[in-house]
Amino acid sequence: MMSLNPTITVLSPDGTESWIRGTTQTIKWNSSGSPGAYVKIELLKAGILNRTITAITPNDGTHPWPILGTQAPGTDYKVRITSTSNASYNDTSDNSFIIPVPSIKVVSPNGSENWTRGTTQTIRWNSTESPKSYVKIELLKAGILNRTIIASTLNDGSHPWLILATQAPGTDYKIRITSTANASNNDTSDNFFTIPVPSIKIVLPNGSENWTRGTTQTIRWNSTENPKSYVKIELLKAGILNRTIIASTLNDGSHPWPILATQGIGDDYRIRITSTINASINDTSDNNFNIVPPKITVTSPNGGQTWIRGKPYQITWNYNGSIGTYVKIELLKNGVDNRTIFPSTPNDKLQSWTIPTGQAIGTDYRVRITSTANPAYNDTSDGNFNISATTP
């Protein structure tokens, strides 16, 4: 049988690769037969020897290549691998690969972003420069240098930027990133980004809400002011200051408000939020909200039930606000007091009641629950329920 001739076949790079100078890439190949124990690896540019990557390396199919940071860019590179024992055993990449021209491309901000002063944002970019190189990052306003964000930082594709709380607002900002080794290698954001004019916008309450006095509600807002700043929150009634909810609280977008149990009820309340460092930065609810009194709501029996005398049932209710610690539970028949079921029981939303065996039967019963602390807080079943002698 005829033996095959020894061969070497370059696998990578074999065309279309883009290998950045300053990085380490892996050259790969196959060999068959016995082309020898060692190979030489050379770099060709336009078919001409550019440099010897290694004069001798084991013929094991891979070799790491740290591409010099000074390697000339080009689109016409190939690798040639040759047996050191017989130069006729060799192979060259089938197609050219690229060592790209050093470039920087700003990714973010690249237009339309809104970056609030006083926050930390991440500037991002891509680069075909050596990753171990350094770049300068500058802020431009209307195309003119506004400030140097950092004079030299590692060219690793990202940099955190703490935007000064005193940075002037504007809609005409761009970022410029420049190689510190080669100033011609730079890029600027394609489009403007915005550092917005400081503002406050109330989200809640902003109209039609029903907030019960004696409960804790959360006031919410958005802000393009420095988040580490502070705001004052006020309650307005009919457009007039009613009370200062808090004179200074962190501008973090939310504040819990325990509404006083004595707060006047009304449907003409609004919230006003104002920056403590600049009173011109403020906002008021777009529409009125309501402060309503505490409420009890009977949930069972609430109409349609049939309860059998002599058996236990659960009277249940809900409540909002501070209605008191205890409630009175009464039975009405045809709208008239029939009996006091419990003169005072804990306001825990549930009370078991065994209907007396002597209770008159009827289809016109309701339950009324009243706060013992304030009789104005009460509720009655929405519909009639039945008390029967036996199961229907």
MOQUI-V784320 format. One record per backbone hydrogen bond with DSSP energy under -1.0 kcal/mol. NH is the residue of the N-H (numbers start at 0). CO is the residue of the C=O. E is the energy in kcal/mol with one decimal. If there is no record, write none. Layout:
((NH	CO	E) (NH	CO	E))
This chain:
((6	31	-1.9) (8	29	-3.1) (10	27	-2.6) (11	27	-2.0) (15	95	-1.5) (18	97	-2.8) (21	66	-2.1) (22	19	-1.6) (24	64	-2.4) (26	62	-2.9) (27	11	-2.6) (28	60	-2.0) (29	8	-2.5) (31	6	-2.2) (38	56	-2.6) (39	81	-3.2) (40	53	-2.6) (41	79	-3.1) (42	50	-3.2) (43	77	-3.1) (44	47	-3.1) (45	75	-2.6) (47	44	-1.7) (49	42	-3.5) (50	42	-1.5) (52	40	-1.4) (53	40	-1.9) (56	38	-1.7) (58	36	-2.9) (59	57	-2.2) (62	26	-2.0) (64	24	-3.9) (66	22	-2.6) (66	64	-1.0) (70	67	-1.4) (73	98	-2.9) (76	96	-1.8) (77	43	-2.1) (79	41	-2.6) (80	90	-2.9) (81	39	-2.5) (82	88	-2.9) (83	37	-2.0) (88	85	-2.2) (89	87	-1.0) (90	80	-2.1) (92	78	-2.1) (96	76	-2.7) (97	16	-2.9) (98	73	-2.9) (104	125	-2.8) (106	123	-2.6) (107	123	-2.0) (111	191	-2.2) (114	193	-2.8) (117	162	-2.2) (118	115	-1.6) (120	160	-2.6) (122	158	-2.8) (123	107	-2.6) (124	156	-2.0) (125	104	-2.6) (127	102	-2.5) (132	129	-2.4) (134	152	-2.7) (135	177	-3.2) (136	149	-2.6) (137	175	-3.0) (138	146	-3.1) (139	173	-3.1) (140	143	-3.0) (141	171	-2.9) (143	140	-1.8) (145	138	-3.5) (146	138	-1.4) (148	136	-1.4) (149	136	-1.8) (152	134	-2.1) (154	132	-2.7) (155	153	-2.5) (158	122	-2.2) (160	120	-3.7) (162	118	-2.5) (166	163	-1.6) (169	194	-2.6) (172	192	-1.8) (173	139	-2.2) (175	137	-2.5) (176	186	-2.9) (177	135	-2.5) (178	184	-2.9) (179	133	-2.6) (184	181	-2.3) (185	183	-1.1) (186	176	-2.2) (188	174	-2.3) (192	172	-2.5) (193	112	-3.2) (194	169	-2.8) (200	221	-2.9) (202	219	-2.6) (203	219	-2.1) (207	287	-2.9) (210	289	-2.9) (212	291	-2.3) (213	258	-1.7) (214	211	-1.6) (216	256	-2.5) (218	254	-2.8) (219	203	-2.5) (220	252	-2.0) (221	200	-3.0) (223	198	-2.5) (228	225	-2.5) (230	248	-2.6) (231	273	-3.2) (232	245	-2.6) (233	271	-3.0) (234	242	-3.2) (235	269	-3.3) (236	239	-3.1) (237	267	-2.9) (239	236	-1.7) (241	234	-3.5) (242	234	-1.5) (244	232	-1.4) (245	232	-1.8) (248	230	-2.1) (250	228	-2.7) (251	249	-2.4) (254	218	-2.1) (256	216	-4.0) (258	214	-2.6) (258	256	-1.1) (262	259	-1.5) (265	290	-2.2) (268	288	-1.9) (269	235	-2.2) (271	233	-2.5) (272	282	-2.8) (273	231	-2.4) (274	280	-2.9) (275	229	-2.6) (280	277	-2.4) (282	272	-2.1) (284	270	-2.4) (288	268	-2.6) (289	208	-3.4) (290	265	-2.9) (291	210	-2.0) (294	319	-1.8) (296	317	-3.1) (298	315	-2.2) (299	315	-1.7) (303	383	-3.0) (306	385	-3.3) (308	387	-2.5) (309	354	-2.9) (310	307	-1.7) (312	352	-2.2) (314	350	-3.2) (315	299	-2.3) (316	348	-1.4) (317	296	-2.5) (319	294	-2.4) (322	320	-1.2) (326	344	-2.6) (327	369	-3.3) (328	341	-2.8) (329	367	-3.0) (330	338	-3.2) (331	365	-3.4) (332	335	-3.0) (333	363	-3.0) (335	332	-1.6) (337	330	-3.4) (338	330	-1.5) (340	328	-1.3) (341	328	-2.1) (344	326	-2.3) (346	324	-3.0) (347	345	-2.3) (350	314	-2.3) (352	312	-3.4) (354	310	-2.2) (358	355	-1.7) (361	386	-2.3) (364	384	-1.9) (365	331	-2.2) (367	329	-2.5) (368	378	-2.8) (369	327	-2.6) (370	376	-2.9) (371	325	-2.2) (376	373	-2.5) (378	368	-2.1) (380	366	-2.2) (384	364	-2.4) (385	304	-3.5) (386	361	-2.8) (387	306	-2.5))
